[in-house]
Every structure is written in C-alpha cells, then in structure tokens.
Amino acid sequence: MQDKPIALVTGANQGIGLQIAKDLAAHGFTVLVGSRDVERGAVAAREVGADARALQLDVTDQASITAAAERIRTELGRLDVLINNAAISNTNKQPGQSVEEYAKTTRPSNVSLDEMRAVWDTNVFGVLAVYQAMLPLLRRASAARIVNVSSGVGSLTTNSDPAFPYRAIFGPVYPASKTALNALTLAMALELEPEGIKVNAVSPGFTKTNLNGYAGTETVEEGAREAVRVALLGADGPTGTFTRWENQTIPW
C-alpha cells in the first residue's frame, strides 16, 4: 500500500466534485475521480493532475460500485477519504422553467413518484450503496473520513421557520433527498464513531454548477472549501455535524 493518502470523490468529472478533487490533490492526495462516463472522468483526471485516476462509478449501478471498490482494493489497498458528492436535482425540469415553477409540479399532492425515485436513487440510495462498498477499504486506513455533500435546503428546522424565504420550494424531490442524506450521515457517524471514522455533512452553498443550471451565486472554488476542510479534520475533529463554510453549523 502506498504512503500518500487516497481519496475518492464521486461525481468528480465536473462542478464542485471536480474542484474538491483538485483541492485534495493539492493537499497531497492520490485522487480517484469518480464518473459515470469513463471518458469524461479521464478528461477530468488529467485536469486534476498527475496523481489523479479516473474511476468509472455510477452510484445507481451496483455492479459499477462493486467493480470500483475491487479496483481500489487491488490497485491501492485502502481508502482514506470518501466524498459522496454525486447528486442530481431533477430528471424532468423543462428548459427555461424556474426553480419556483418546477417546485409547483413537485408538491406532495402532485409529485411524480418516478421523478422522486430517480433523484433519491442517486442522492440517497446511491450514497448508501457506495458507503457499504467502500467501508472495508476505509477501515484499512488509520484515520478515515467520510464527507456527504448535502444542502441547506434539506434542513427541516430552517424550512419550518415561516421567515425562511425559500421554504416554498421545499418538496419531496431534491430538498427532501438531502434531508434523508442528513439522516444517513448521522446514522453512519453513530455506527463508525467507536472506530474513529468521522462522518460529516456539508453544504457547499448556492454554487454555480450544472445542478442548478449555473444560476448559483458562488464559485465552485468557494463551494468546495467546506468539504475539503472537513475531509482533512484531525483526530480531535467532530463527527456527525452539518456545516457550511467555515464551520458554521446548519440545524438539522
């Protein structure tokens, strides 16, 4: 096994995931650039740097996940950091449709169950599937870390506040998938706390990415900061937290 720390970033061929990969590489990591499309992953890996490797990984495909874990085991022997970044916001939002207009089509009373299942399959079940496959590799590391890239729109406390300006867009598809991801984060943290593996959720903020049609107000560099900070937590760092830059706690 190599001395350099090893990180896997899912959905790393673009956006925040790509920036997280670049930042971890700058911190001396060998970075595995997870991507559904292996060619796009290869292009991204070249952009990340010489010690980055493209890794075909579709978080909705168990065979792909299993093969990725086996490749890591065979080639590198362990995993020090897992960044669960891969996510989608929708599958059927129409071109030119605003977030508010889309939200009206995804109320609990009228949401397409197929739409909800598709988004949750990536954002919730995909994260759990990757966690289960990579955990044996993380347990081989001396101080493994897991970071789940969530969103402030998943906060039940925030959305239950009548003064919160965006509460009207809270719904069962993307926002609630991040609520569920937060619950998974806490469950993982509780499971792994006795082993010293820290699991935390972070919100990148409203970042300009393909996820939101590049409507965000922050750069990917800003969006990646908290995930990287939490990935590099020392032995005295917290576990089971939900934060945005810099260490600002978001209520569950």
Backbone as numpy.savetxt, mean C-alpha at the origin, in Angstrom:
# Nx Ny Nz CAx CAy CAz Cx Cy Cz
22.48 -15.53 2.07 21.64 -14.33 2.07 22.52 -13.08 2.07
22.05 -12.05 1.37 22.85 -10.84 1.23 22.74 -9.95 2.45
23.70 -9.02 2.59 23.72 -8.13 3.74 22.77 -6.94 3.58
22.63 -6.44 2.36 21.78 -5.28 2.14 20.33 -5.61 2.49
19.61 -4.68 3.12 18.20 -4.93 3.41 17.39 -5.03 2.11
16.32 -5.79 2.16 15.52 -6.08 0.98 14.09 -5.61 1.21
13.57 -4.86 0.25 12.20 -4.35 0.36 11.40 -4.75 -0.87
10.15 -5.08 -0.65 9.20 -5.31 -1.73 8.15 -4.22 -1.67
7.93 -3.56 -2.80 6.89 -2.55 -2.91 5.89 -3.03 -3.96
4.64 -3.24 -3.57 3.65 -3.66 -4.55 3.12 -2.44 -5.29
2.71 -2.64 -6.53 2.23 -1.52 -7.34 3.27 -0.45 -7.50
4.52 -0.87 -7.76 5.65 0.08 -7.75 6.06 0.55 -9.13
5.29 0.24 -10.15 5.69 0.65 -11.50 5.31 2.09 -11.81
4.55 2.74 -10.91 4.15 4.13 -11.16 3.77 4.79 -9.83
3.59 6.11 -9.89 3.03 6.86 -8.78 3.81 6.78 -7.48
3.07 6.72 -6.38 3.69 6.71 -5.05 4.56 5.48 -4.86
4.10 4.34 -5.37 4.89 3.11 -5.23 6.26 3.22 -5.85
6.31 3.82 -7.03 7.61 4.01 -7.71 8.50 4.93 -6.89
7.93 5.99 -6.34 8.73 6.93 -5.55 9.22 6.28 -4.26
8.36 5.48 -3.62 8.79 4.75 -2.42 9.97 3.85 -2.76
9.88 3.16 -3.90 10.96 2.28 -4.33 12.26 3.07 -4.51
12.18 4.23 -5.14 13.36 5.07 -5.35 13.97 5.50 -4.01
13.09 5.91 -3.09 13.57 6.40 -1.80 14.22 5.28 -0.99
13.64 4.10 -1.02 14.25 2.98 -0.29 15.59 2.57 -0.90
15.67 2.63 -2.23 16.94 2.35 -2.89 18.00 3.35 -2.45
17.59 4.61 -2.30 18.53 5.65 -1.85 18.99 5.41 -0.41
18.18 4.65 0.35 18.56 4.30 1.72 19.33 2.97 1.77
19.74 2.47 0.63 20.60 1.30 0.61 19.90 -0.03 0.49
18.63 -0.03 0.13 17.88 -1.27 -0.02 18.05 -1.88 -1.41
18.00 -3.19 -1.47 17.67 -3.88 -2.71 16.15 -3.85 -2.80
15.63 -3.27 -3.88 14.19 -3.05 -3.98 13.58 -3.95 -5.05
12.55 -4.67 -4.65 11.79 -5.48 -5.58 10.58 -4.66 -6.02
10.55 -4.37 -7.31 9.52 -3.50 -7.89 8.35 -4.37 -8.34
7.34 -4.47 -7.47 6.18 -5.29 -7.80 5.30 -4.63 -8.83
4.93 -5.40 -9.86 4.11 -4.85 -10.93 3.32 -5.97 -11.59
2.04 -5.71 -11.89 1.25 -6.71 -12.60 1.85 -7.00 -13.96
2.28 -5.94 -14.65 2.87 -6.06 -15.98 4.38 -6.10 -15.84
4.98 -7.22 -16.19 6.42 -7.39 -15.96 7.25 -6.41 -16.78
6.79 -6.05 -17.97 7.55 -5.10 -18.79 7.54 -3.70 -18.17
6.38 -3.28 -17.68 6.32 -1.98 -17.02 7.15 -2.00 -15.74
7.16 -3.13 -15.07 7.99 -3.27 -13.89 9.47 -3.16 -14.20
9.87 -3.73 -15.33 11.28 -3.68 -15.74 11.70 -2.25 -16.04
10.83 -1.51 -16.71 11.13 -0.10 -17.00 11.27 0.68 -15.70
10.36 0.45 -14.76 10.41 1.14 -13.47 11.66 0.76 -12.68
12.03 -0.52 -12.72 13.21 -0.97 -11.99 14.47 -0.28 -12.50
14.55 -0.10 -13.80 15.71 0.61 -14.36 15.73 2.06 -13.88
14.55 2.63 -13.70 14.46 4.01 -13.21 14.86 4.09 -11.74
14.53 3.05 -10.98 14.86 3.04 -9.56 16.36 2.95 -9.35
17.03 2.10 -10.13 18.48 2.03 -10.00 19.03 0.63 -10.18
20.33 0.52 -10.05 21.04 -0.71 -10.37 20.65 -1.87 -9.46
20.29 -1.57 -8.21 19.98 -2.64 -7.27 18.47 -2.82 -7.09
17.73 -2.56 -8.16 16.28 -2.81 -8.17 15.99 -3.96 -9.11
14.99 -4.74 -8.77 14.62 -5.88 -9.60 13.12 -5.87 -9.84
12.72 -6.06 -11.08 11.30 -6.16 -11.39 10.77 -7.51 -10.89
9.59 -7.48 -10.31 8.97 -8.69 -9.79 7.51 -8.72 -10.25
7.19 -9.70 -11.09 5.80 -9.81 -11.55 4.93 -10.17 -10.35
3.96 -9.31 -10.07 3.12 -9.53 -8.89 1.76 -8.88 -9.09
0.77 -9.71 -9.30 -0.62 -9.28 -9.37 -1.27 -9.69 -8.05
-1.64 -8.71 -7.22 -2.11 -9.03 -5.87 -3.49 -9.69 -5.87
-4.14 -9.75 -7.03 -5.43 -10.44 -7.12 -5.28 -11.85 -7.69
-4.05 -12.28 -7.92 -3.79 -13.59 -8.54 -2.91 -14.41 -7.60
-3.49 -15.42 -6.96 -2.75 -16.20 -5.97 -1.53 -16.88 -6.57
-1.63 -17.36 -7.80 -0.48 -18.01 -8.43 0.66 -17.03 -8.61
0.33 -15.79 -8.98 1.35 -14.75 -9.14 2.01 -14.44 -7.80
1.21 -14.34 -6.75 1.74 -14.04 -5.41 2.67 -15.17 -4.94
2.22 -16.39 -5.12 3.01 -17.55 -4.70 4.33 -17.62 -5.44
4.29 -17.37 -6.75 5.51 -17.39 -7.55 6.47 -16.29 -7.13
5.93 -15.11 -6.80 6.78 -14.00 -6.37 7.48 -14.33 -5.06
6.74 -14.91 -4.12 7.34 -15.27 -2.83 8.42 -16.34 -3.01
8.18 -17.29 -3.90 9.17 -18.33 -4.15 10.43 -17.77 -4.79
10.24 -16.80 -5.68 11.41 -16.19 -6.32 12.25 -15.44 -5.29
11.58 -14.71 -4.38 12.31 -13.99 -3.34 13.07 -14.98 -2.45
12.40 -16.06 -2.08 13.03 -17.07 -1.22 14.25 -17.66 -1.89
14.12 -17.97 -3.17 15.21 -18.61 -3.90 16.38 -17.67 -4.15
16.07 -16.43 -4.57 17.13 -15.50 -4.98 17.72 -14.70 -3.82
16.90 -14.40 -2.80 17.36 -13.48 -1.76 17.25 -14.05 -0.34
16.38 -15.02 -0.14 16.34 -15.73 1.13 15.50 -15.12 2.22
15.17 -13.82 2.11 14.38 -13.17 3.16 13.80 -11.87 2.62
12.99 -11.22 3.47 12.42 -9.92 3.13 12.44 -9.07 4.40
12.99 -7.86 4.31 13.09 -6.99 5.47 11.91 -6.02 5.59
11.43 -5.55 4.45 10.34 -4.56 4.44 9.34 -4.93 3.36
8.06 -4.91 3.73 6.97 -5.10 2.77 6.12 -3.85 2.77
6.00 -3.21 1.61 5.14 -2.04 1.45 3.95 -2.46 0.60
2.79 -2.58 1.25 1.56 -2.91 0.52 0.96 -1.62 -0.04
1.35 -1.30 -1.27 0.96 -0.04 -1.89 -0.08 -0.21 -3.00
-0.10 -1.37 -3.65 -0.99 -1.57 -4.79 -2.44 -1.31 -4.40
-3.13 -0.50 -5.19 -4.53 -0.18 -4.90 -5.19 0.37 -6.16
-6.51 0.24 -6.20 -7.29 0.88 -7.25 -8.43 1.64 -6.58
-8.93 2.68 -7.24 -10.01 3.48 -6.66 -11.37 3.10 -7.23
-11.38 2.52 -8.43 -12.64 2.18 -9.07 -12.34 1.36 -10.32
-13.40 0.82 -10.91 -13.24 0.14 -12.21 -14.16 0.70 -13.27
-15.14 1.52 -12.87 -16.09 1.99 -13.87 -16.44 3.47 -13.80
-15.58 4.26 -13.17 -15.78 5.71 -13.18 -15.65 6.21 -14.62
-16.60 7.00 -15.06 -16.64 7.44 -16.44 -15.67 8.60 -16.69
-15.10 8.69 -17.90 -14.20 9.81 -18.22 -14.90 11.14 -18.00
-14.22 12.04 -17.30 -14.79 13.35 -17.05 -15.72 13.41 -15.85
-16.03 12.25 -15.28 -16.93 12.19 -14.12 -16.16 12.63 -12.87
-16.72 13.55 -12.11 -16.05 14.02 -10.91 -16.14 12.98 -9.81
-15.31 13.13 -8.79 -15.35 12.22 -7.65 -16.72 12.28 -6.98
-17.28 13.50 -6.89 -18.59 13.67 -6.25 -19.68 12.96 -7.05
-19.60 13.07 -8.39 -20.60 12.41 -9.24 -20.48 10.89 -9.14
-19.23 10.41 -9.14 -19.02 8.97 -9.00 -19.54 8.49 -7.65
-19.31 9.27 -6.59 -19.74 8.89 -5.25 -21.25 8.69 -5.19
-21.98 9.48 -5.96 -23.45 9.35 -5.95 -23.90 8.03 -6.55
-23.05 7.41 -7.38 -23.40 6.12 -7.98 -22.93 4.95 -7.13
-22.28 5.25 -6.02 -21.75 4.18 -5.16 -22.22 4.34 -3.72
-23.46 4.79 -3.56 -24.07 4.81 -2.24 -24.38 3.37 -1.83
-24.54 3.12 -0.54 -24.92 1.77 -0.12 -26.20 1.29 -0.80
-27.09 2.21 -1.14 -28.37 1.84 -1.73 -28.29 1.48 -3.21
-27.24 1.95 -3.90 -27.19 1.72 -5.35 -25.85 1.21 -5.86
-24.89 0.96 -4.98 -23.56 0.56 -5.43 -23.60 -0.79 -6.15
-22.80 -0.90 -7.18 -22.64 -2.18 -7.86 -21.79 -3.10 -6.98
-22.32 -4.25 -6.66 -21.55 -5.19 -5.86 -20.32 -5.67 -6.61
-20.40 -5.75 -7.92 -19.23 -6.14 -8.71 -18.13 -5.09 -8.59
-18.52 -3.81 -8.59 -17.54 -2.73 -8.44 -16.89 -2.79 -7.06
-17.70 -2.98 -6.05 -17.17 -3.06 -4.69 -16.23 -4.25 -4.54
-16.63 -5.40 -5.05 -15.79 -6.60 -4.95 -14.45 -6.40 -5.68
-14.49 -5.77 -6.84 -13.27 -5.59 -7.62 -12.26 -4.71 -6.87
-12.74 -3.62 -6.28 -11.84 -2.72 -5.55 -11.35 -3.37 -4.27
-12.24 -4.03 -3.55 -11.82 -4.71 -2.31 -10.88 -5.88 -2.61
-11.03 -6.50 -3.76 -10.16 -7.63 -4.11 -8.70 -7.18 -4.16
-8.46 -5.98 -4.68 -7.11 -5.43 -4.71 -6.72 -4.82 -3.37
-7.57 -3.95 -2.85 -7.19 -3.11 -1.71 -7.23 -3.82 -0.36
-8.02 -4.88 -0.26 -8.17 -5.58 1.02 -7.67 -7.02 0.92
-8.34 -7.82 0.11 -7.96 -9.24 0.02 -6.57 -9.41 -0.60
-6.21 -8.53 -1.54 -4.88 -8.60 -2.13 -3.79 -8.35 -1.11
-4.04 -7.38 -0.23 -3.06 -7.09 0.83 -2.90 -8.29 1.76
-4.01 -8.90 2.13 -3.94 -10.05 3.04 -3.25 -11.23 2.37
-3.52 -11.45 1.09 -2.89 -12.56 0.37 -1.37 -12.37 0.29
-0.94 -11.15 0.02 0.50 -10.87 -0.05 1.13 -11.02 1.34
0.45 -10.53 2.35 0.93 -10.67 3.73 1.17 -12.13 4.09
0.19 -12.97 3.79 0.32 -14.39 4.13 1.47 -15.06 3.38
1.65 -14.69 2.12 2.71 -15.31 1.31 4.10 -14.84 1.72
4.21 -13.57 2.11 5.52 -12.99 2.41 5.93 -13.13 3.87
5.00 -13.48 4.74 5.31 -13.53 6.17 6.45 -14.50 6.51
6.51 -15.69 5.90 7.66 -16.56 6.21 9.00 -15.92 5.86
9.03 -15.09 4.81 10.26 -14.41 4.41 10.57 -13.26 5.35
9.53 -12.55 5.81 9.72 -11.46 6.77 10.23 -12.00 8.10
9.77 -13.19 8.46 10.20 -13.78 9.73 11.66 -14.20 9.70
12.25 -14.29 8.52 13.67 -14.61 8.40 14.56 -13.38 8.62
13.95 -12.20 8.62 14.71 -10.96 8.82 14.85 -10.68 10.31
15.83 -9.86 10.66 16.09 -9.58 12.08 15.12 -8.53 12.63
14.62 -7.65 11.79 13.72 -6.58 12.26 12.80 -6.16 11.13
11.91 -7.04 10.75 11.05 -6.78 9.59 10.01 -5.70 9.88
9.58 -5.03 8.80 8.59 -3.97 8.89 7.56 -4.16 7.77
6.29 -3.88 8.08 5.23 -3.89 7.09 4.55 -2.54 7.12
4.38 -1.94 5.95 3.69 -0.66 5.84 2.52 -0.83 4.87
1.32 -0.55 5.33 0.13 -0.60 4.49 -0.24 0.83 4.09
-0.25 1.10 2.79 -0.57 2.45 2.32 -2.09 2.59 2.29
-2.60 3.34 3.24 -4.03 3.53 3.40 -4.42 4.91 2.88
-5.46 5.49 3.47 -5.91 6.83 3.07 -6.73 7.42 4.20
-6.59 8.72 4.38 -7.38 9.40 5.39 -8.88 9.31 5.15
-9.28 9.04 3.90 -10.72 8.93 3.61 -11.33 7.68 4.24
-10.48 6.78 4.75 -10.98 5.58 5.40 -11.24 5.74 6.88
-10.94 6.92 7.44 -11.11 7.13 8.88 -12.58 7.25 9.24
-13.09 6.31 10.04 -14.48 6.37 10.49 -14.70 7.56 11.41
-13.74 7.84 12.26 -13.87 8.97 13.19 -13.99 10.28 12.43
-13.13 10.48 11.43 -13.16 11.72 10.66 -14.47 11.86 9.89
-14.89 10.76 9.25 -16.10 10.82 8.43 -17.37 10.95 9.26
-17.32 10.58 10.52 -18.51 10.73 11.38 -18.65 12.14 11.93
-17.68 12.97 11.67 -17.72 14.37 12.12 -18.49 15.21 11.10
-19.62 15.81 11.47 -20.40 16.61 10.53 -19.62 17.78 9.92
-18.56 18.19 10.58 -17.77 19.31 10.06 -16.76 18.90 9.00
-16.58 17.59 8.81 -15.59 17.12 7.83 -16.13 17.39 6.42
-15.41 18.18 5.61 -15.96 18.62 4.32 -16.11 17.53 3.27
-15.41 16.41 3.42 -15.44 15.38 2.39 -16.27 14.16 2.79
-17.01 14.26 3.88 -17.74 13.09 4.36 -18.80 12.63 3.36
-19.25 13.52 2.47 -20.29 13.15 1.50 -19.81 12.11 0.50
-18.49 11.98 0.34 -17.99 11.01 -0.64 -17.63 9.68 0.01
-17.82 9.56 1.34 -17.54 8.27 1.98 -18.56 7.24 1.50
-18.06 6.10 1.08 -18.95 5.07 0.56 -18.31 3.70 0.61
-19.02 2.68 0.12 -18.59 1.29 0.28 -17.42 0.86 -0.61
-17.05 1.66 -1.59 -16.04 1.19 -2.55 -14.64 1.55 -2.05
-14.03 2.61 -2.56 -12.66 2.93 -2.17 -12.52 3.34 -0.70
-13.32 4.32 -0.21 -13.12 4.73 1.19 -13.25 3.58 2.18
-14.31 2.79 2.04 -14.51 1.69 3.00 -13.46 0.59 2.83
-12.91 0.46 1.63 -11.83 -0.52 1.46 -10.62 -0.12 2.29
-10.39 1.19 2.44 -9.28 1.65 3.25 -9.60 1.52 4.74
-10.88 1.65 5.09 -11.29 1.37 6.48 -10.98 -0.09 6.81
-11.33 -0.97 5.89 -11.05 -2.40 6.10 -9.55 -2.66 6.16
-8.78 -1.96 5.33 -7.32 -2.12 5.36 -6.77 -1.69 6.71
-7.33 -0.63 7.27 -6.89 -0.19 8.60 -7.15 -1.28 9.64
-8.31 -1.94 9.53 -8.62 -3.03 10.46 -7.63 -4.18 10.29
-7.29 -4.50 9.05 -6.29 -5.54 8.79 -4.94 -5.15 9.39
-4.59 -3.88 9.25 -3.31 -3.40 9.78 -3.22 -3.66 11.27
-4.29 -3.32 11.99 -4.29 -3.52 13.43 -4.23 -5.01 13.78
-4.97 -5.82 13.02 -4.95 -7.27 13.26 -3.55 -7.84 13.03
-2.90 -7.41 11.97 -1.53 -7.86 11.69 -0.57 -7.41 12.78
-0.72 -6.15 13.22 0.17 -5.62 14.25 0.04 -6.41 15.55
-1.20 -6.74 15.91 -1.42 -7.51 17.13 -0.84 -8.91 17.01
-0.97 -9.50 15.83 -0.44 -10.85 15.63 1.08 -10.88 15.73
1.73 -9.86 15.17 3.18 -9.89 15.03 3.94 -9.14 16.13
3.21 -8.44 16.98 3.88 -7.68 18.04 4.81 -8.55 18.89
4.41 -9.77 19.28 5.31 -10.60 20.08 6.62 -10.95 19.36
6.60 -10.87 18.01 7.79 -11.22 17.24 8.66 -10.01 16.91
8.19 -8.82 17.27 8.97 -7.62 16.99 8.83 -7.09 15.57
7.89 -7.64 14.80 7.64 -7.13 13.45 6.60 -6.03 13.55
6.96 -4.84 13.11 6.07 -3.69 13.24 5.20 -3.54 11.99
3.91 -3.29 12.21 2.96 -3.13 11.11 2.21 -1.82 11.31
2.30 -0.92 10.34 1.66 0.38 10.46 0.97 0.78 9.16
-0.04 1.63 9.29 -0.72 2.18 8.13 -0.34 3.65 7.98
-0.24 4.09 6.74 0.09 5.49 6.49 -0.85 6.05 5.42
-1.07 7.34 5.49 -1.80 8.04 4.44 -0.82 8.94 3.69
-0.76 8.81 2.37 0.16 9.65 1.60 -0.36 11.06 1.38
-1.62 11.32 1.75 -2.22 12.61 1.45 -2.83 12.60 0.05
-3.31 13.73 -0.39 -3.97 13.84 -1.69 -2.90 14.10 -2.74
-2.35 13.01 -3.24 -1.17 13.06 -4.11 -1.57 12.92 -5.57
-0.86 13.63 -6.42 -1.12 13.56 -7.87 -0.68 12.21 -8.43
-1.64 11.32 -8.65 -1.33 10.01 -9.20 -2.44 9.58 -10.14
-2.20 8.48 -10.82 -3.21 7.91 -11.71 -4.46 7.49 -10.94
-4.30 7.18 -9.66 -5.42 6.73 -8.83 -6.55 7.76 -8.81
-6.18 9.05 -8.80 -7.20 10.10 -8.74 -7.22 10.96 -10.00
-6.70 10.40 -11.10 -6.69 11.17 -12.34 -5.78 12.38 -12.28
-4.75 12.30 -11.43 -3.77 13.37 -11.26 -4.40 14.68 -10.77
-5.47 14.53 -9.98 -6.17 15.70 -9.44 -5.61 16.11 -8.08
-4.65 15.35 -7.56 -4.12 15.62 -6.23 -3.37 16.93 -6.14
-3.09 17.33 -4.91 -2.43 18.61 -4.67 -0.98 18.45 -4.20
-0.57 17.23 -3.92 0.79 16.99 -3.45 1.58 16.15 -4.45
2.89 16.28 -4.42 3.74 15.53 -5.33 3.92 14.11 -4.84
4.37 13.22 -5.73 4.63 11.85 -5.30 5.78 11.80 -4.29
6.72 12.74 -4.42 7.81 12.79 -3.45 7.26 13.05 -2.05
6.29 13.97 -1.95 5.67 14.25 -0.66 4.82 13.06 -0.20
4.13 12.43 -1.14 3.27 11.31 -0.80 4.01 10.09 -0.30
5.26 9.93 -0.73 6.04 8.74 -0.36 6.72 8.88 1.00
6.83 10.09 1.51 7.68 10.33 2.69 7.30 9.51 3.92
6.01 9.48 4.24 5.61 8.82 5.49 5.79 7.32 5.41
5.50 6.73 4.24 5.70 5.29 4.09 7.16 4.92 4.30
8.05 5.73 3.77 9.49 5.47 3.91 9.93 5.67 5.36
9.45 6.75 5.99 9.81 7.00 7.39 9.41 5.82 8.28
8.19 5.33 8.09 7.68 4.23 8.91 8.41 2.93 8.59
8.78 2.74 7.33 9.52 1.53 6.94 10.87 1.45 7.63
11.42 2.61 7.97 12.76 2.66 8.56 12.73 2.79 10.09
11.57 2.57 10.71 11.46 2.68 12.16 12.46 1.77 12.87
13.02 2.28 13.93 13.94 1.50 14.73 13.20 0.59 15.70
13.97 -0.09 16.52 13.40 -1.06 17.46 12.45 -0.42 18.46
12.65 0.88 18.74 11.80 1.58 19.71 10.60 2.23 19.05
10.42 2.03 17.75 9.31 2.64 17.05 7.99 1.95 17.35
6.86 2.61 17.02 5.55 2.08 17.34 5.08 1.02 16.35
4.03 0.33 16.70 3.36 -0.58 15.79 1.86 -0.38 15.95
1.09 -0.69 14.90 -0.35 -0.54 14.97 -0.81 0.91 14.94
-0.11 1.76 14.17 -0.47 3.17 14.10 -0.98 3.53 12.70
-1.65 4.68 12.62 -2.18 5.22 11.36 -1.75 6.68 11.31
-0.80 7.00 10.44 -0.20 8.33 10.45 -0.10 8.93 9.05
0.06 10.24 9.03 0.44 10.97 7.82 1.68 11.79 8.17
2.34 12.29 7.18 3.59 13.04 7.40 3.32 14.25 8.27
4.19 14.48 9.26 5.26 13.63 9.76 4.84 13.12 11.12
4.51 11.85 11.19 4.09 11.20 12.43 2.84 11.85 13.02
1.96 12.38 12.17 0.70 12.95 12.62 -0.34 11.84 12.64
-0.86 11.55 13.82 -1.79 10.43 13.97 -3.15 10.77 13.37
-3.68 9.81 12.59 -5.03 9.93 12.04 -5.93 9.03 12.88
-7.09 9.52 13.31 -7.97 8.66 14.11 -8.54 7.53 13.27
-8.70 6.38 13.87 -9.27 5.24 13.14 -10.69 5.57 12.69
